[in-house]
Amino acid sequence: MSRSSKKGPFIDPKLIKKIQGLKPDQAPVIKTWARSSEISPEMVGFAFGVHNGKDFIEVRIAEDMVGHRLGEFSPTRKFTRHGGKMQKEIEKKDAPAAAASAKK
């Protein structure tokens, strides 16, 4: 459920404070834990290090990201692979091709 339009977008006040007075080109990566903060037009061009529970994932803000939340661009779960018999067969088939390309 989205936030009520009468309340306006939630942007962490500390995040706004960090980007004020900085130029997007010269600013360092801004680390943040505020995954629920909405991306505003003032943030375009900045690079944020969004915490995913373990690491800070670098997210460079573009114009088409405005209105989304920072956490959407920093996944918290790591997909390894599907298991089972079919996956093992696929990996066996791909192993010779991967070995050949590694030798080049």
N, C-alpha and C positions, 0 to 999 in steps of 0.2 A: 504494500500500500504506500502510495507516495505521500509526501508531506502536504499539509493543507496550503493552498495558494495564498490564503490571507496571512499566514505566518511568514512566508518568504523562504528562500533557500537557506539551508544551514551551511554556514562556512565557519570553521573553527576560528575564533578571534586571534589565537596565537599564530595561525597560518597567515592571516591577513597582515598581522604586525610584521611577520618575517619578510613578506614580499614588498611592503611599502618602502619606497625610496630606492629600490633596486631596479636595475635594467635587466630585462630577460636575457640578453646576450652575455652579460658579464657576471651574472649571478651564479654562485656555486650550486651544487645539488642541495636542495632543502629537504632535510629528513623530517618525516612526520609519521605519527601513529594515527592521525585523524583520517581513517579510511572512509568515514561517513560524510566527510565534507564534500559539498557539491563544487564542481569546477565552475568558476566564474570567468567572464571575459578578461578580467584583470590578470588572470593566471596564465594566459596564452603566451607561450614562448619559454616559460620557466621549466626547469627540470626538478621533479620531486622524487625523493627516495621514499616510497610508500612501504611501510612495514607489513609483511605478510605473516607474521608470527615467528619467523626465524631470521629472515634477511630483509634488507631494504632493496626493493625492486625499483630501478630507475624508470621514471615515467616522464617523457617530454610531452608537454601539453600542446595540443593543436586546436584549431578553431572548431573542428567538428566534435571535440570532446566536451564542449561547454554544455552544462546541464546534467552531465553524468556525475557519478561519484568517483572519488579517487580509488576506492577499493575495487572497483570493477576492472581496473587495469593491473592489479597485483594479485594474481590467483594464490589462494591459501593452500590448495591441495595439489600434489604433484602426481600426475598420471604416469605410471611406469609402463604397464602393458596389460593386456588381457591374458589370462592364463589358459590352460587346457591343451588338449591334443591338437586342435587346429592351429593354435599359435606356435607350437613346437614345429609343426610341419612347415609353416610359413618361414620360420627362422632358419630351418635346415635348407630350404630352397634359396634363401637370400644369402646364406653364409659364403658360398663360393664367389658370388658376385662382389660381396663386400671385401673379401680377401684379395681378389684381383685388383680392385680399385685402390686398395691400401698400398699395394706393391708399387703402383705407378708413381 
